[in-house]
């Protein structure tokens, strides 16, 4: 099942790489960066973990929304033929 989702994600990335990067890659990189920043600067790990968890949830929801809109565009283009 995960293999099928990977193929769909690769297709999604191929059709719109910028939007896909902004919705999935950038929030994850930001979460990792914040965790590293909190470690280096001695900020409470609870705050950094909460932020990282929020960014991960955002990435999952935003990528799902992007995938759904991509499928809708495919369906509309198929129906108009």
N, C-alpha and C positions, 0 to 999 in steps of 0.2 A: 504494500500500500504506500509506503514511504517513497519507493522508487517512482511510482506514478506521480506523486506530488512533486518530486524533484524534476521530473520531465515537464510538468505543468509550470513549475517555477522557472525552469530554463526557457520555456517558450514565452512566458510572461516577461522575463528579463530581455529576451531577444526582441520582442515587439516594442517595449518601452523601457529602455535601460535607465533613463534618468529618473523617471517616476518610481521605478522599482527600487533603485538605489536609495532614493529619498525616503521611501516608506519602510524599507527593511534593513539596509546596511548601515545607514547613517545613525539611526537610533541605537542600534547595537554597539556601534563604535563609540557613541557618546556615553553609553552606559559603562562600557569598559574603561573609557577615559576617566569618568567620574570616580570609579572604584579605585583606579590607580592614583588619581589626584588626592583622594581622601586618605589613602595609605601614606603617600609621601608627606602630606601636610598635617597628618595627625587628626583629621576630622573624624567624628564619630562614625563607625562603620554602619550603624543603624540608619543614619541619614543617607549615606551613600548607597546602601543596599535597597532602601526604599525608593530612591531615585532610579536605580538600575532596574528594579522590578517594574516600576512604572513605564520606563522606556521599552522594556521587553514586551509588556502587555500592549503598549501603543504600536510597536512594530508588528505584532501578530494581528491585531485588529486592522491596522492600516493596510497591511499586505493582503489580508482577506478581502477587504473592501476593494482594493485595486484588482485583485483576481476576479471578483464578482463583476466588476464593471467591464473588465476585459472579455469575460464570457458573454456578457450581455451584448457587447459590440459585435462579437463573433456571431451570435444568434441573430441579431438584427441584420447583419450583412448576408447571412445565409437565407433569411426569410425574404429579403428584398430581391433575390435573384429569381 
